[in-house]
């Protein structure tokens, strides 16, 4: 399930920027999406391999078009919707709070700001979160089978996974990123690639934070598009294992640091996991009274003989 293999996204109608919208509209994505794109889907969401993966594991979760609402979602949305034409975040007017047959209007799913302006934001984010959870579990299982450079066996350890959005996405259609925090990939080529996924930098928005915006009644992102885009022009930096900020003069230097930090961190985690496993086995052995199984056979015979002689002397 690693995204280290190259996946090519066909653009279809509307060009490259509309590729995700075309995927979201597929009635039967498992049958019709190109090989290497589809991962899983349900009635409301579609999860695909990112075509330009920026880490060892990188997937996108899309709300499908049409996005069908549950009755409870419709009732909740009707209370939030104004009794006039709704204004989506892209400036387009959308009549009413729901589309045909209890669906979210496609215009509400065009971007994150459009979604925040929609009375259906909470329902859509809830479905995206539900769809992300099994994907994270699959990633963590796959991580344990990762063989590090120079190692003969799988590492048996996991590392961080982050779930969230870009403040200013490069493609149309709301899409939730699920990406491992190593950021080790041949396709991580430019400063803007890296800074867009750097969690504390500000361009990346955790799903939890976006959900909090919706709960607080925010109808758009807290900063302007100009502010977010300026973040991608700032200097390259990363945090060391001690928490210190370190700047890098070039992407090649940064990428060397990222790969070394990933390997070192995972090696340490694997060693700690191995030590915990050994300690647990010893603890279970002691509790079941089987310590003698670890004593060499010749030594056990000598112990038995000595005990017999001592008993004979007592008699």
Backbone bond lengths (Angstrom), bond angles and torsions (degrees), N, CA, C in turn:
res aa  C-N    CA-C-N  psi(-1)  N-CA   C-N-CA  omega(-1)  CA-C   N-CA-C  phi
1 X - - - 1.454 - - 1.528 111.98 -
2 X 1.316 118.23 -3.25 1.461 120.04 178.22 1.513 110.06 -60.06
3 X 1.327 116.58 148.12 1.460 120.91 179.60 1.519 111.05 -97.17
4 X 1.343 117.16 25.05 1.458 119.69 179.54 1.523 111.78 -71.61
5 X 1.359 117.63 -21.85 1.460 120.59 174.75 1.523 110.23 -74.59
6 X 1.339 115.71 145.11 1.462 120.05 179.04 1.519 109.44 -74.19
7 X 1.322 116.19 129.93 1.460 122.77 176.57 1.519 107.66 -118.38
8 X 1.321 117.19 125.46 1.457 120.50 -179.45 1.519 109.44 -100.52
9 X 1.316 115.48 127.16 1.468 120.96 177.38 1.526 109.46 -92.24
10 X 1.308 118.83 122.89 1.460 119.37 171.28 1.523 109.32 -73.24
11 X 1.307 117.49 145.84 1.458 119.50 -176.31 1.515 112.42 -82.87
12 X 1.323 118.13 -38.24 1.461 120.44 -178.34 1.521 110.50 64.11
13 X 1.334 116.42 -160.06 1.458 120.62 -179.46 1.516 111.65 -67.44
14 X 1.328 116.78 137.52 1.455 120.75 177.16 1.506 114.57 95.55
15 X 1.340 117.95 -3.68 1.458 120.30 177.49 1.513 113.64 82.74
16 X 1.343 114.57 -176.55 1.467 121.43 -173.61 1.524 111.93 -60.32
17 X 1.330 118.05 -41.89 1.463 121.20 -175.72 1.522 112.26 -62.94
18 X 1.335 117.02 -24.15 1.466 121.18 -177.47 1.528 112.93 -97.33
19 X 1.329 117.87 6.16 1.465 120.68 -176.14 1.522 111.91 -58.06
20 X 1.326 117.78 -41.72 1.463 120.31 -178.52 1.526 111.38 -67.69
21 X 1.320 116.64 -36.34 1.463 120.11 177.59 1.519 110.29 -62.61
22 X 1.332 116.51 -40.96 1.461 120.23 178.05 1.522 111.34 -63.62
23 X 1.332 116.96 -40.17 1.469 120.07 176.73 1.524 110.44 -62.93
24 X 1.340 116.34 -44.51 1.470 121.25 -176.90 1.518 112.07 -63.05
25 X 1.330 117.57 -25.95 1.465 121.91 -178.05 1.538 112.92 -86.19
26 X 1.322 117.44 -7.81 1.471 120.19 -176.53 1.525 110.44 -64.54
27 X 1.341 119.36 121.83 1.464 121.26 -179.30 1.522 113.19 -66.62
28 X 1.338 116.08 -33.18 1.463 121.38 -179.26 1.531 107.99 -133.09
29 X 1.328 117.91 74.98 1.474 120.75 -170.99 1.519 114.08 -61.59
30 X 1.323 117.51 -33.80 1.462 119.06 -178.78 1.523 111.15 -62.18
31 X 1.315 116.68 -33.05 1.464 120.62 -178.26 1.522 112.95 -88.78
32 X 1.327 117.15 -28.91 1.468 119.49 -170.14 1.523 115.03 -106.99
33 X 1.329 118.98 -21.08 1.460 118.98 179.17 1.522 110.53 -70.76
34 X 1.335 117.79 147.48 1.464 120.58 -179.52 1.524 111.80 -60.96
35 X 1.319 115.26 154.34 1.463 120.74 178.19 1.529 109.97 -57.46
36 X 1.316 115.98 138.73 1.454 120.44 178.45 1.514 114.92 85.86
37 X 1.341 117.70 0.10 1.465 120.84 178.84 1.525 111.12 -101.95
38 X 1.309 116.84 -47.99 1.473 122.32 -173.42 1.533 111.61 -75.26
39 X 1.336 116.05 135.45 1.470 121.31 170.79 1.519 111.01 -113.66
40 X 1.325 118.23 -55.62 1.456 121.87 -179.91 1.534 108.70 -163.38
41 X 1.329 116.37 166.78 1.465 120.14 177.72 1.516 109.60 -157.59
42 X 1.330 115.37 162.78 1.453 121.92 169.90 1.525 106.72 -139.28
43 X 1.305 117.88 -168.49 1.458 120.43 -175.81 1.524 112.58 -61.63
44 X 1.333 116.36 -29.84 1.469 120.16 -172.60 1.516 114.77 -107.68
45 X 1.332 118.49 -23.16 1.464 120.70 -171.88 1.525 112.10 -133.86
46 X 1.309 114.37 160.54 1.465 123.00 175.95 1.522 107.68 -133.06
47 X 1.315 117.19 128.52 1.465 121.82 177.54 1.524 109.08 -112.34
48 X 1.330 115.61 128.56 1.457 121.15 -177.00 1.522 110.80 -129.57
49 X 1.335 115.47 161.13 1.453 121.39 170.04 1.526 108.06 -71.63
50 X 1.330 116.50 132.84 1.457 118.30 175.64 1.537 108.57 -66.19
51 X 1.321 116.57 129.64 1.462 120.55 -178.02 1.510 113.82 -70.50
52 X 1.326 117.56 -12.76 1.458 122.35 -178.04 1.528 108.27 -134.77
53 X 1.314 116.05 55.41 1.463 122.16 -171.14 1.522 111.59 -54.82
54 X 1.328 115.45 132.62 1.460 121.67 -178.00 1.528 112.14 -106.31
55 X 1.345 117.01 14.93 1.461 121.60 178.75 1.519 108.47 -159.56
56 X 1.324 116.05 177.94 1.462 119.93 179.00 1.523 111.47 -59.68
57 X 1.324 116.73 -34.86 1.467 122.20 177.68 1.522 108.21 -131.24
58 X 1.320 116.01 127.24 1.472 119.32 -177.08 1.523 108.95 -155.10
59 X 1.335 116.07 116.55 1.459 122.54 -177.90 1.524 109.69 -132.40
60 X 1.316 115.26 160.27 1.462 121.99 176.31 1.521 109.56 -123.29
61 X 1.332 116.36 138.09 1.464 121.59 173.80 1.522 107.60 -111.93
62 X 1.333 116.71 123.85 1.463 122.51 -177.86 1.518 110.10 -113.22
63 X 1.328 117.85 142.90 1.466 119.27 166.73 1.533 108.09 -73.67
64 X 1.305 116.95 132.76 1.466 119.85 -177.91 1.530 111.16 -76.30
65 X 1.319 115.33 156.16 1.468 122.55 176.61 1.522 108.04 -118.90
66 X 1.338 118.00 118.54 1.465 126.97 1.94 1.529 112.29 -75.52
67 X 1.338 115.06 150.36 1.465 121.81 176.81 1.527 107.07 -101.72
68 X 1.323 116.03 108.59 1.468 120.83 -174.77 1.528 110.81 -82.63
69 X 1.311 115.41 137.75 1.459 122.41 -179.87 1.521 111.09 -95.95
70 X 1.325 115.88 142.73 1.459 120.50 168.26 1.526 108.36 -73.28
71 X 1.320 116.57 161.00 1.471 119.60 179.85 1.519 111.68 -59.75
72 X 1.321 116.67 -39.54 1.468 120.14 179.56 1.525 110.81 -64.69
73 X 1.349 115.95 -37.65 1.462 120.01 178.45 1.526 110.60 -64.93
74 X 1.341 116.36 -41.02 1.467 120.48 179.54 1.533 110.78 -62.99
75 X 1.328 115.82 -43.71 1.461 119.72 -178.94 1.523 110.84 -64.05
76 X 1.341 116.01 -41.68 1.464 120.38 179.64 1.524 110.56 -65.10
77 X 1.326 116.23 -41.24 1.464 120.37 -178.31 1.522 111.52 -66.65
78 X 1.327 116.49 -37.40 1.468 119.46 -178.10 1.523 111.33 -64.79
79 X 1.337 117.01 -29.66 1.465 120.13 177.82 1.531 111.40 -72.63
80 X 1.354 115.59 -31.57 1.464 119.87 -177.24 1.521 112.12 -84.45
81 X 1.344 117.23 -26.65 1.459 120.69 -173.45 1.521 111.26 -73.75
82 X 1.324 116.60 141.78 1.459 121.35 175.07 1.522 108.96 -72.76
83 X 1.335 118.64 151.38 1.459 120.55 -176.50 1.520 112.84 -80.02
84 X 1.331 117.21 26.68 1.451 120.22 176.94 1.522 107.85 -137.36
85 X 1.319 116.15 -168.77 1.451 119.65 179.02 1.519 109.69 -60.08
86 X 1.350 116.32 133.20 1.450 120.75 177.82 1.516 110.04 -86.07
87 X 1.343 116.96 143.32 1.463 121.31 178.93 1.510 108.77 -106.88
88 X 1.331 116.20 113.10 1.462 120.55 177.98 1.519 109.18 -73.90
89 X 1.356 116.13 163.43 1.455 120.73 -175.96 1.515 114.22 -64.23
90 X 1.333 117.87 -19.20 1.456 119.87 178.67 1.520 112.36 -89.88
91 X 1.345 117.19 8.37 1.441 121.30 177.65 1.508 115.15 86.04
92 X 1.344 116.33 1.77 1.458 119.86 -179.04 1.525 110.07 -91.13
93 X 1.319 117.07 136.70 1.453 121.05 178.23 1.522 110.18 -80.15
94 X 1.321 115.23 137.53 1.457 120.33 178.42 1.517 108.03 -126.42
95 X 1.313 117.18 122.55 1.455 121.30 -175.36 1.522 110.34 -74.34
96 X 1.339 115.81 124.06 1.454 120.43 175.64 1.518 112.31 76.90
97 X 1.345 114.90 175.08 1.458 119.68 -177.35 1.512 112.83 -92.27
98 X 1.327 118.66 -16.11 1.453 121.66 -178.47 1.515 110.11 -134.32
99 X 1.328 114.66 157.34 1.448 120.62 175.92 1.516 110.32 -87.13
100 X 1.338 116.43 -164.76 1.464 120.49 -179.04 1.527 111.89 -61.64
101 X 1.313 116.50 139.10 1.476 122.97 173.70 1.513 112.43 54.96
102 X 1.328 117.58 42.31 1.458 120.46 175.57 1.511 113.96 67.63
103 X 1.319 117.62 45.66 1.459 121.79 177.89 1.521 110.15 -117.42
104 X 1.333 115.75 159.98 1.463 121.14 174.94 1.523 108.26 -80.03
105 X 1.332 118.99 128.10 1.471 119.63 176.76 1.524 110.77 -54.75
106 X 1.330 116.62 136.36 1.462 120.97 -177.84 1.521 111.83 -57.80
107 X 1.356 117.34 -30.39 1.464 120.49 179.77 1.526 111.74 -64.07
108 X 1.334 117.69 -24.14 1.464 121.41 178.64 1.530 111.86 -75.37
109 X 1.338 116.98 -13.66 1.463 122.01 -176.10 1.524 112.14 -107.41
110 X 1.322 117.13 8.14 1.466 120.47 -174.44 1.525 112.62 -70.81
111 X 1.332 118.07 -33.51 1.462 122.13 -179.11 1.523 109.10 -154.56
112 X 1.321 116.11 171.46 1.456 120.06 179.96 1.528 110.91 -65.74
113 X 1.325 117.92 -40.31 1.466 120.00 178.04 1.523 111.16 -64.41
114 X 1.331 117.31 -38.58 1.465 120.55 176.67 1.524 110.38 -61.75
115 X 1.329 115.78 -40.30 1.462 119.35 -179.68 1.524 110.90 -67.00
116 X 1.339 117.08 -42.22 1.463 120.08 179.76 1.526 111.27 -62.33
117 X 1.328 117.17 -31.29 1.465 120.93 179.29 1.521 112.22 -77.76
118 X 1.320 116.86 -9.62 1.468 121.22 -175.29 1.529 111.17 -89.35
119 X 1.337 117.64 144.96 1.475 119.80 173.74 1.529 112.22 -69.39
120 X 1.328 116.43 -8.32 1.469 120.86 -178.23 1.531 112.41 -98.61
121 X 1.329 117.57 7.57 1.461 120.57 -175.30 1.529 112.10 -55.44
122 X 1.325 117.16 -46.50 1.459 120.70 -178.07 1.514 112.18 -61.63
123 X 1.325 117.28 -41.73 1.469 121.16 -179.44 1.515 111.19 -65.60
124 X 1.329 117.11 -42.70 1.467 120.66 -179.09 1.527 110.64 -67.12
125 X 1.337 117.34 -45.78 1.467 120.56 179.62 1.521 111.40 -62.21
126 X 1.333 117.16 -36.80 1.459 120.50 178.52 1.520 111.36 -62.23
127 X 1.337 116.89 -42.30 1.469 120.73 179.07 1.528 110.82 -67.72
128 X 1.332 116.61 -38.37 1.467 119.53 178.29 1.524 110.71 -64.37
129 X 1.337 116.79 -41.24 1.468 119.17 178.69 1.526 110.86 -63.42
130 X 1.319 116.76 -45.63 1.474 119.99 179.41 1.526 110.95 -58.68
131 X 1.336 116.29 -40.42 1.465 119.94 -179.55 1.527 111.78 -69.85
132 X 1.339 117.49 -27.37 1.468 120.56 -177.45 1.524 112.64 -75.11
133 X 1.328 117.46 -28.38 1.463 120.21 -171.53 1.530 113.53 -63.28
134 X 1.348 120.21 -47.57 1.468 118.24 176.89 1.517 113.12 -66.73
135 X 1.330 117.28 -27.06 1.460 120.11 178.53 1.529 109.87 -68.56
136 X 1.325 117.24 -42.63 1.463 120.82 177.04 1.532 109.95 -61.05
137 X 1.324 117.29 -41.73 1.469 120.71 178.32 1.525 111.16 -62.42
138 X 1.327 117.20 -40.83 1.468 121.55 177.48 1.521 110.88 -63.85
139 X 1.335 116.23 -42.05 1.462 120.29 179.13 1.524 110.32 -61.41
140 X 1.322 117.11 -47.24 1.464 120.55 -177.27 1.526 111.36 -63.95
141 X 1.328 116.83 -36.25 1.466 119.67 175.82 1.529 110.63 -64.72
142 X 1.319 116.25 -42.15 1.464 120.79 178.92 1.522 110.92 -66.36
143 X 1.323 116.94 -36.72 1.463 120.57 179.41 1.519 111.48 -57.07
144 X 1.318 116.15 -40.59 1.473 120.09 -177.46 1.523 112.19 -63.09
145 X 1.329 117.05 -19.24 1.468 121.18 179.36 1.524 112.40 -95.70
146 X 1.329 116.74 5.51 1.464 120.75 179.71 1.523 109.95 -70.53
147 X 1.331 116.23 131.07 1.468 122.10 175.87 1.527 107.66 -102.65
148 X 1.300 116.31 117.28 1.460 121.15 -178.16 1.530 111.20 -74.66
149 X 1.330 117.83 156.64 1.473 120.87 177.31 1.519 111.56 -54.98
150 X 1.321 115.82 128.74 1.456 121.05 179.44 1.511 115.01 85.40
151 X 1.334 117.54 -5.57 1.469 120.84 -179.24 1.532 109.81 -96.96
152 X 1.330 115.55 156.38 1.455 120.43 179.43 1.517 112.22 -102.58
153 X 1.329 116.52 -22.24 1.459 121.01 -175.46 1.527 110.35 -120.20
154 X 1.332 116.74 157.11 1.477 119.62 174.93 1.515 111.15 -58.36
155 X 1.323 116.25 149.38 1.466 120.60 -174.66 1.525 112.83 -70.94
156 X 1.340 117.97 -28.53 1.455 120.81 179.68 1.514 114.76 71.22
157 X 1.330 117.26 12.80 1.469 121.20 -176.84 1.523 110.18 -125.48
158 X 1.330 115.46 166.53 1.463 121.72 177.50 1.521 109.60 -121.32
159 X 1.326 116.16 166.52 1.455 120.86 172.79 1.527 108.27 -137.82
160 X 1.315 117.37 -177.50 1.459 120.80 -168.42 1.524 114.82 -68.41
161 X 1.328 114.68 148.24 1.464 122.97 173.27 1.526 107.05 -128.76
162 X 1.326 117.90 132.75 1.463 120.49 178.05 1.529 110.18 -117.20
163 X 1.340 114.93 148.04 1.457 122.37 -174.43 1.525 107.78 -128.22
164 X 1.324 116.87 121.28 1.455 117.81 -178.58 1.518 113.21 179.15
165 X 1.332 114.77 -165.45 1.458 122.66 -173.95 1.528 110.51 -124.94
166 X 1.319 115.92 158.37 1.456 121.43 164.97 1.520 108.46 -85.86
167 X 1.321 116.51 138.42 1.462 120.28 -179.43 1.530 111.22 -63.33
168 X 1.337 116.07 -38.60 1.474 121.53 177.37 1.534 107.01 -126.99
169 X 1.321 117.46 90.49 1.467 119.79 -177.02 1.521 112.13 -70.61
170 X 1.325 115.63 155.56 1.464 120.83 -179.92 1.523 112.10 -89.85
171 X 1.340 117.40 -8.02 1.460 121.26 -178.22 1.522 110.12 -128.32
172 X 1.317 115.91 150.94 1.457 121.53 175.95 1.525 110.24 -71.29
173 X 1.313 116.69 159.81 1.459 125.67 178.44 1.526 110.30 85.82
174 X 1.308 115.79 123.16 1.460 121.33 175.74 1.524 109.16 -51.98
175 X 1.332 116.80 131.37 1.464 120.36 177.12 1.523 109.93 -146.76
176 X 1.300 114.73 131.19 1.467 123.43 -179.13 1.525 108.95 -95.41
177 X 1.324 116.57 124.06 1.467 121.33 177.93 1.527 110.20 -84.33
178 X 1.318 115.64 135.53 1.464 122.40 167.63 1.524 105.28 -121.27
179 X 1.321 117.16 111.34 1.462 119.82 -170.19 1.529 110.30 -140.56
180 X 1.332 116.11 138.81 1.461 120.02 177.12 1.525 109.55 -75.22
181 X 1.319 116.17 148.95 1.463 120.79 -169.30 1.527 114.22 -83.57
182 X 1.325 117.95 5.28 1.463 119.20 176.43 1.529 111.86 -68.21
183 X 1.341 116.90 -36.64 1.465 122.69 -175.40 1.527 111.19 53.29
184 X 1.323 115.20 39.81 1.458 122.17 176.55 1.522 107.85 -103.46
185 X 1.342 116.48 108.16 1.458 120.94 -177.25 1.517 110.20 -163.27
186 X 1.333 116.12 143.28 1.459 120.19 175.50 1.521 111.76 -64.80
187 X 1.332 116.43 -22.20 1.465 120.09 -177.15 1.535 113.27 -91.09
188 X 1.315 116.31 3.62 1.468 120.39 170.78 1.529 106.49 -87.43
189 X 1.328 116.51 87.33 1.464 120.88 -168.16 1.523 114.11 -107.42
190 X 1.307 117.58 -28.95 1.457 120.26 -171.50 1.525 111.19 -121.56
191 X 1.329 114.73 157.98 1.463 120.77 179.90 1.521 111.24 -55.59
192 X 1.328 117.31 -41.54 1.462 120.22 -177.65 1.528 111.45 -65.43
193 X 1.338 117.14 -30.74 1.464 119.73 176.04 1.524 109.84 -60.53
194 X 1.325 114.57 -51.74 1.464 119.86 -176.14 1.523 112.28 -65.22
195 X 1.330 116.68 -49.64 1.464 119.62 -176.27 1.527 112.02 -65.22
196 X 1.328 117.64 -25.39 1.462 119.34 179.97 1.524 112.34 -71.00
197 X 1.338 117.32 -19.13 1.463 120.85 178.56 1.524 113.28 -109.54
198 X 1.321 116.86 -2.76 1.469 120.29 -179.91 1.524 108.31 -71.82
199 X 1.289 116.93 113.82 1.460 121.74 -165.79 1.529 114.54 -59.00
200 X 1.349 119.62 -46.93 1.479 116.74 -176.09 1.522 114.11 -83.44
201 X 1.331 118.85 0.27 1.461 121.30 -170.24 1.532 112.55 -73.96
202 X 1.338 117.58 -33.94 1.458 119.36 175.66 1.511 115.48 120.19
203 X 1.334 117.29 -23.80 1.465 120.08 178.17 1.529 109.99 -77.59
204 X 1.330 115.61 -33.60 1.460 121.84 175.53 1.522 109.11 -80.78
205 X 1.338 116.77 133.58 1.459 122.41 179.79 1.520 108.99 -120.13
206 X 1.321 117.03 113.71 1.461 120.55 177.66 1.526 110.42 -60.23
207 X 1.319 116.44 144.29 1.457 120.75 176.66 1.523 110.76 -54.93
208 X 1.324 117.11 -40.69 1.468 121.04 179.59 1.527 111.41 -57.99
209 X 1.334 117.03 -39.96 1.460 120.58 -179.12 1.531 111.35 -70.86
210 X 1.323 117.55 -36.52 1.461 120.63 178.30 1.533 109.63 -68.46
211 X 1.331 116.65 -39.97 1.466 119.73 175.91 1.522 110.87 -60.41
212 X 1.334 116.60 -37.52 1.468 120.47 178.75 1.533 110.94 -66.11
213 X 1.336 117.40 -36.71 1.461 120.39 176.30 1.526 110.84 -59.88
214 X 1.327 116.18 -43.58 1.468 120.52 -179.35 1.521 110.45 -65.14
215 X 1.325 116.76 -44.41 1.473 119.93 -179.76 1.525 111.69 -62.17
216 X 1.331 117.06 -32.49 1.465 120.53 -178.55 1.528 112.78 -84.35
217 X 1.341 116.69 -1.74 1.455 120.30 177.60 1.517 115.18 88.02
218 X 1.340 117.04 9.45 1.465 120.31 177.70 1.521 109.66 -66.98
219 X 1.321 116.91 134.27 1.459 120.85 -177.84 1.522 113.03 -106.81
220 X 1.332 116.57 4.38 1.462 119.79 177.29 1.532 108.10 -161.09
221 X 1.327 116.55 169.65 1.458 120.47 179.34 1.531 110.28 -65.82
222 X 1.331 117.68 150.58 1.480 120.05 -173.80 1.520 114.46 -71.13
223 X 1.336 118.88 -20.12 1.465 121.62 -179.14 1.523 109.82 -119.29
224 X 1.320 115.72 165.74 1.465 120.96 -179.04 1.524 111.22 -82.02
225 X 1.317 115.54 162.98 1.465 121.18 176.21 1.519 110.74 -59.28
226 X 1.330 117.19 -38.98 1.472 121.78 179.00 1.524 110.64 -60.91
227 X 1.335 116.54 -41.93 1.471 120.79 179.16 1.524 110.96 -61.95
228 X 1.328 116.68 -48.67 1.463 119.94 -177.41 1.530 111.75 -64.60
229 X 1.328 117.14 -42.02 1.461 119.88 -178.79 1.524 111.32 -66.02
230 X 1.333 117.43 -31.62 1.471 120.99 178.05 1.530 111.04 -65.24
231 X 1.319 117.60 -29.22 1.466 121.14 179.77 1.530 111.71 -61.71
232 X 1.326 117.20 -29.82 1.463 120.87 -177.96 1.526 112.58 -77.65
233 X 1.325 117.00 -5.33 1.472 120.60 178.61 1.523 111.91 -104.08
234 X 1.311 117.17 3.88 1.464 120.48 -179.63 1.531 110.93 -78.48
235 X 1.335 118.41 166.74 1.473 121.36 -176.99 1.529 112.54 -61.59
236 X 1.324 114.55 153.94 1.465 120.77 175.31 1.522 109.86 -74.17
237 X 1.311 116.13 135.74 1.454 119.25 175.77 1.528 109.46 -155.51
238 X 1.306 115.17 162.56 1.462 122.16 175.02 1.512 107.77 -148.06
239 X 1.312 115.57 165.77 1.461 120.67 178.26 1.522 109.21 -103.41
240 X 1.331 116.59 133.74 1.457 121.42 179.00 1.525 109.89 -78.36
241 X 1.320 116.19 175.47 1.465 121.11 -179.75 1.520 112.21 -63.19
242 X 1.342 116.89 -20.86 1.467 120.44 178.81 1.526 111.93 -90.44
243 X 1.347 116.74 -2.02 1.455 120.20 179.57 1.517 114.09 92.26
244 X 1.331 117.04 1.03 1.464 120.40 179.54 1.530 110.38 -78.94
245 X 1.331 115.93 143.61 1.472 121.17 176.89 1.526 109.24 -83.95
246 X 1.344 115.02 130.57 1.466 120.44 -179.75 1.523 108.87 -127.63
247 X 1.331 117.02 129.00 1.461 121.11 179.59 1.527 110.48 -93.93
248 X 1.338 115.08 153.42 1.459 121.48 -177.19 1.529 108.63 -127.86
249 X 1.335 115.01 141.30 1.461 120.52 -176.12 1.522 112.66 -80.92
250 X 1.345 117.64 -19.87 1.457 119.99 -175.94 1.517 110.58 -152.32
251 X 1.322 116.15 161.76 1.463 120.76 176.95 1.527 112.42 -64.55
252 X 1.335 119.91 -41.96 1.468 118.75 178.10 1.525 112.86 -56.33
253 X 1.343 116.98 -41.47 1.470 119.99 178.57 1.533 110.71 -65.38
254 X 1.321 115.81 -42.23 1.466 119.78 178.91 1.523 110.58 -62.69
255 X 1.317 117.39 -44.71 1.461 120.80 -177.57 1.530 111.62 -64.42
256 X 1.333 116.74 -36.76 1.469 119.77 174.19 1.521 110.21 -59.87
257 X 1.324 115.80 -43.91 1.469 120.49 179.09 1.528 110.88 -63.07
258 X 1.332 117.68 -44.80 1.468 121.48 -177.84 1.521 111.35 -61.19
259 X 1.331 116.21 -44.63 1.467 118.69 -178.33 1.521 111.29 -68.47
260 X 1.334 116.60 -41.02 1.462 119.69 178.62 1.521 110.76 -64.33
261 X 1.337 117.03 -42.16 1.470 120.62 179.51 1.519 110.68 -64.80
262 X 1.336 116.58 -38.79 1.468 119.87 179.67 1.528 110.97 -65.73
263 X 1.325 117.21 -47.47 1.471 121.03 -179.48 1.525 110.59 -64.08
264 X 1.336 117.27 -45.99 1.470 120.28 -178.80 1.528 111.00 -63.33
265 X 1.333 115.78 -44.32 1.462 119.01 -179.19 1.516 112.25 -64.77
266 X 1.330 116.48 -40.78 1.462 119.81 -178.69 1.525 111.06 -71.93
267 X 1.332 116.81 -35.83 1.467 120.14 176.41 1.526 110.30 -61.58
268 X 1.323 116.23 -44.67 1.466 120.08 178.24 1.521 111.12 -62.64
269 X 1.341 116.98 -43.22 1.470 120.58 179.27 1.521 111.02 -62.86
270 X 1.346 116.36 -40.16 1.467 120.15 179.69 1.527 110.83 -65.30
271 X 1.328 116.76 -40.08 1.473 120.32 178.74 1.524 110.39 -65.57
272 X 1.327 116.70 -42.36 1.468 120.16 179.40 1.522 110.88 -65.45
273 X 1.347 116.62 -39.60 1.467 120.21 178.31 1.517 110.44 -64.79
274 X 1.346 116.63 -39.66 1.461 120.03 178.06 1.516 111.71 -64.54
275 X 1.341 116.78 -40.57 1.471 120.56 179.26 1.524 110.60 -65.23
276 X 1.338 117.17 -40.55 1.472 120.19 178.36 1.518 111.16 -65.10
277 X 1.330 116.64 -38.47 1.460 120.65 179.52 1.521 111.00 -65.07
278 X 1.335 116.63 -42.71 1.471 120.74 178.77 1.527 110.87 -63.60
279 X 1.327 116.65 -44.29 1.465 120.96 179.36 1.522 110.91 -62.95
280 X 1.331 116.67 -39.07 1.459 120.50 179.59 1.520 111.20 -65.49
281 X 1.333 117.27 -41.19 1.464 120.90 179.07 1.528 110.76 -63.85
282 X 1.326 117.19 -41.41 1.462 120.72 179.18 1.518 110.74 -64.84
283 X 1.353 115.41 -40.05 1.456 119.62 179.37 1.526 111.00 -63.29
284 X 1.331 116.34 -43.58 1.468 119.56 178.97 1.517 111.46 -65.05
285 X 1.330 115.66 -36.43 1.462 119.68 179.49 1.525 110.94 -65.22
286 X 1.344 116.66 -42.62 1.464 120.11 179.70 1.522 111.12 -65.73
287 X 1.321 116.43 -41.64 1.464 119.89 -176.46 1.524 111.95 -67.68
288 X 1.347 117.00 -24.87 1.469 119.47 179.60 1.519 111.82 -95.68
289 X 1.363 116.78 2.34 1.463 120.47 174.79 1.506 113.61 71.45
290 X 1.338 117.44 34.67 1.452 119.73 -177.41 1.521 111.70 -113.22
291 X 1.371 117.15 26.09 1.458 118.47 -178.32 1.521 111.61 -59.38
292 X 1.340 116.92 -32.95 1.458 120.63 -177.04 1.500 113.98 -61.32
293 X 1.337 116.95 -20.10 1.462 119.66 -179.85 1.511 111.67 -66.03
294 X 1.346 116.56 -20.66 1.453 119.86 -179.04 1.523 112.40 -90.25
295 X 1.330 118.35 -5.15 1.460 121.92 -179.81 1.523 109.10 -85.36
296 X 1.343 119.64 129.70 1.464 121.47 179.53 1.515 111.51 -54.36
297 X 1.342 115.71 148.03 1.463 120.54 -173.42 1.520 112.47 -60.30
298 X 1.376 117.68 -42.07 1.458 120.30 -179.36 1.515 111.77 -62.57
299 X 1.343 115.76 -38.61 1.467 120.32 179.25 1.522 110.25 -66.39
300 X 1.372 117.31 -38.23 1.458 119.94 179.61 1.529 110.16 -64.81
301 X 1.386 117.44 -36.63 1.464 119.77 178.56 1.524 110.77 -65.00
302 X 1.377 116.02 -41.43 1.469 118.94 179.83 1.515 110.55 -64.50
303 X 1.379 117.03 -40.42 1.457 120.39 178.30 1.524 110.27 -62.32
304 X 1.331 117.01 -40.94 1.464 121.32 -178.62 1.513 110.63 -66.22
305 X 1.375 116.98 -41.90 1.466 120.96 -179.87 1.513 110.69 -64.50
306 X 1.338 116.81 -42.86 1.465 120.95 -179.61 1.523 110.59 -62.24
307 X 1.319 116.00 -40.82 1.457 120.06 -179.54 1.516 110.39 -64.78
308 X 1.358 118.39 -37.35 1.470 122.08 -179.60 1.514 110.36 -66.65
309 X 1.384 116.02 -41.88 1.462 119.31 -179.86 1.525 110.28 -63.98
310 X 1.321 117.46 -41.24 1.464 120.90 179.84 1.523 110.20 -62.22
311 X 1.300 117.43 -41.05 1.468 121.49 179.41 1.516 110.56 -64.94
312 X 1.380 116.44 -38.06 1.472 120.19 -179.58 1.513 110.93 -65.60
313 X 1.354 116.53 -40.51 1.460 120.40 179.57 1.524 110.57 -62.76
314 X 1.402 115.95 -38.57 1.460 118.49 -179.60 1.536 110.32 -64.91
315 X 1.334 117.26 -35.59 1.467 120.21 -179.46 1.504 110.08 -69.21
